[in-house]
Each structure stands twice: as structure tokens, then as C-alpha cells.
Amino acid sequence: MPRRLTKTWYNSFVDCTLPHCEAPRSFLEWSAFSVLGGVLKNHVYFKDGLYTLYPNQYIILTGPPAIGKGTAINYAWSLVKDGSKPFPLANTISDRVTAPRILQRIAEGWPIAPQVAVGGQIVTSLREHTCTLFSTELRVLVTASDWMLEFMCECWDRNAYDYDTKNMGSSIIKNMCTSLIGGTVPDYIRGMEKDVDASVAGGFSSRCLFIFEDKKSKDLPFAQPIEDNPKSLDLYNKLKEDLDYISRNMRGEYKMSPDAKIAFSNFYPSIAPEPADSDAMLNFKGRMKSHIFKTAMVLAAGRKDDLILEGVDMRVAIQLISNVQRKLDRVFRGAGNSRLAETSARVISCVEKTSMCSKRELLRTLARHVTPDDLDKTLWLLLEIGHLRLIQNGKSVYYALPKPITPNPTAKP
């Protein structure tokens, strides 16, 4: 039976859920992408030079408490965790598990539906080694083992893993494919960057897509249940059916259309590092290409059956990953070795929320975190490097963000 949805799977998921919750739209979108990547497993792939890329992604919904991180993750993955099926659409591991136990569970594998082998014999003993780590509180997962971040870095890159067992010596896991869907607050990410070895923390963060939002999509005092809305309920049932269809039918190597090649070729030079880039930005730019190709596969699979990355898939993937990149410095704002790094982050965040404010207003808001002396030094620094500007209003002086630079259409290239 063909797909039932008239729109893409991920857009249909947003249409189904957004009217019924306060979670930001981007949280719902990326939760939907994580579900698609989870059910695709390593059944589809794209070859980029010496590398074979799979649709596994590390997606971290990032924002203050109670804006919908857990809501988006849990509801999206409820479409997968259907106890009525003998073989789940995707394999999941909870966050309260140590790295050795995760490794053991992946090595054991999960049973898959019986396959017909050459000669007509039905094989029932096959197992797969793909999974999605499920962590609505990233801190719980990361702190479960001392070497969790190193382990996670290797899981993102590799489909084979060497490990030692207590009684049987060295073993190799083959055909593994590991994804992550998680949620956290920005302060934890910034703390991790300070407390963990820089190369390890940077390697992990560059593999992650931090989907940052700082407020809910809307205030919804009385949310209507999906089952009480016939249109949403119909969409929900079609989402489940099409997800099952995608998990059973999408197999093989993705190829790139000429239009997609042109779109990425035009964009690729913009990934080049710049002198003002933060460490987090430099690390992320190093893997933007892989992030875009992985996202394009997920988008294509959620849209159609053929294994072609078309121009629309590439352009939307570029836009999505570029949106992640634009907010990256807000996620890592305050991470750094400078004593004023955290104070600078608090000041800029405060100015962002109010559009402009006086020094007295800043001190009143940040009194529990900032001394008057540190505030003076921070304001001087932020003015010097152009991250703030002064606005004179009569005898009062206010601090505001710098004006955005608008291109001059008459300027010569």
C-alpha cells in the first residue's frame, strides 16, 4: 500500500501536533527528523568520497526548562514505541545506562523480521545493531560513564567497533548505526565545554545538532487532546502507517541529482572558517557537510520513495543546518576560559530580551550573578569588540545590540 499522507511526513507531524501543544515548531520538526532517522537505521546511505554516511544524527533540543523539549521528543517517539508490533520500527536505549552497557546492548543486537534467503529458506535468527539513544535529560546520559563522550564520538562516525569482553577476548560489532535524541539546558552544554577535555567536548559538540529555542511557541492554557480533533487524529493514524511503510521500503544508496549538486556547490564555500569564529563554530563548520547530507537523506525519505537527493532536499537541508549554525553561539555563549565569559553571556542575553537597557537595569537584573566591578569591565569589553552599542536618550545612556548590517544593492562587487 502506498503512502497515505499528501504532505511530507515531517510537515504532517508538525501539522498534527503543533495545535495541541506549546512546544516550539523547530522542536517538533527535529523530533520528527530523529524518528525518521531512527526507522531508516542503516538501510539507506550516501557515499561521499572515502566515507559512507548514514541518516544517524545526534539531535539535542536546547532551551530553558518547561518549553517543550520532552513533549516534542516523547510524542514523536510514541509513534515508534508501539507495543503491538512484534518487531519495533526502531531500537531505543534509555539514558540511564553506562557506556559499557550500551556497548553490550548494541553488540547483542535486536531481532529483525524473518528474511527469505537464497533458495527460499526463511532465516529467523538475524539481528541488527542499530539504535537510537533516548535522553530527555542529556546530563543523565553523559555522566553515566567517564568515557561516554569519547564513546559517543566514535559511535557517530563508525559502523564497526572493536571492544574487549571479560571472558571472550576482543570482538567486533559490525553494521552498527547509532543515533541520539536528547534535551538539555544551555548551561549544561556550556559547563561541559569548561569541565571536559576540550578536544573531547569539542568533538562531541561538533557531531551534535543543537536546536536552540528560548520560548514556547504559544501559550495554550487548555490544550485539546489529539483524539478529540478528527483532523489531527486522522493525521496521527496516517503518520503511523506511513512510518511503517518507510521503515519497510526504504533501502539502498542515495544518489544526488544535478540540481542538488549545484545547490550544494554554491553553498559550500560559505562554510570556510573565519577569523572571528568561536571554537564551537569552527568545530561545527568542520562537520557541516556531513550534517547537510545526513539531513538531506532524512528529508528525501520523508517525502518520496526513490533514492534521489533532489534540489529541494538539498536546499531545505542547507537552510535547516544553517539555522542551527546561526544559533550555535547562543548555545555556547559564556563558554570559555575568560573570567568574564559567563558575565558577558548574561549581559547579552539580558539586552536581547529587552532590546535596550541601562546599566542600572542590568545590575538590578543580574545582581545575584554579577558584581558592579565585573559589570563595568564586561560592558567595556562588549563595546570594544562591537557586541554592544550605546544609545543616548537625553541624559540617559542605554546599551543595545549592534545594528544588523544590510547589504547595499547599489554597491559594486
Secondary structure, DSSP 8 states (H G I E B T S, - for coil): -----SS-HHHHHHHHHGGG--S-HHHHHHHHHHHHHHHHTTSEEEEETTEEE-S--EEEEE-STTSSHHHHHHHHHHTT--TTSSS-SS-EEESS--HHHHHHHHHH-EE---EE-TTS-EE---EEEEEEEEESSHHHHHTTSTTHHHHHHHHHH-SEEEEEETTTEEEEEESEEEEEEEEE-HHHHHHHHHHS-HHHHHHHHHHEEEEE-SS-S---SS---GGG-HHHHHHHHHHHHHHHHHHHH--EE-EE-HHHHHHHHHHGGGGS--TT--HHHHHHHTTHHHHHHHHHHHHHHTT-SS-EE-HHHHHHHHHHHHHHHHTHHHHSTT-SSSTTHHHHHHHHHHHHHHSEE-HHHHHHHHTTT--HHHHHHHHHHHHHTTS-EEEEETTEEEEE--------TTS--
